[in-house]
């Protein structure tokens, strides 16, 4: 039985090409075995381990120029470097997870432009019976508000969320959306306007869903 395997089998065992093994030899990462009596270079366990270590470190992002020094270091130095590589990999993983989340948001136009909380509130508006046109208009306004006053947008959503819990206000708001199709002299318009005004006067905190972003938007500096 010959002591070791030829370069092709060594490369296959390690998971690289023969060209890569020869490149590792050229860089001095792995010593090139002596030829046997038949003229073949045969790789034993020591060479295979060194090849596996080199390939693993290279795959982890360690520059080839540094691998030789790392493999030749003492146990403490080797462990410290591996710990540093592990931290770098963790950072890369976190970055890739963030990028994947961004890609997933692009599959939903709303989520690409608005925070998840706003998207959920738009869905809730739809579920409790707001007309599609009203939901679409709200979405459009929110996209602009998020762009103009991002610091105040989350507070606004809190006020809006509370407003959706007011069943009377929700009913009046849905009726106001429907009123856009009424004739200008429809008597229901005056009745609805009075009911809306009375409800806001009785619950002044609800006005923040109307005026909160307006004040911030007016204060936002304009740029050309």
Secondary structure, 3 states (H helix, E strand, C coil): CCCCECHHHHHHHHCCCHHHHHHHHHHCCCCCCCECCCCCECECHHHHHHHHHHHHHHHCCCCHHHHHHHHCCCHHHHHHHHHHHHHHHHHHHHHHHHHHHHHHHHCCHHHHHCCHHHHHHHHHHHHCCCCHHHHHHHHHHHHHHHHHCHHHHHHHHHHHHHHHCCHHHHHHHHHHHHHCCCCCCCHHHHHHHHHHHHHHHHCHHHHHHHHHHHHHHHHCCCCC
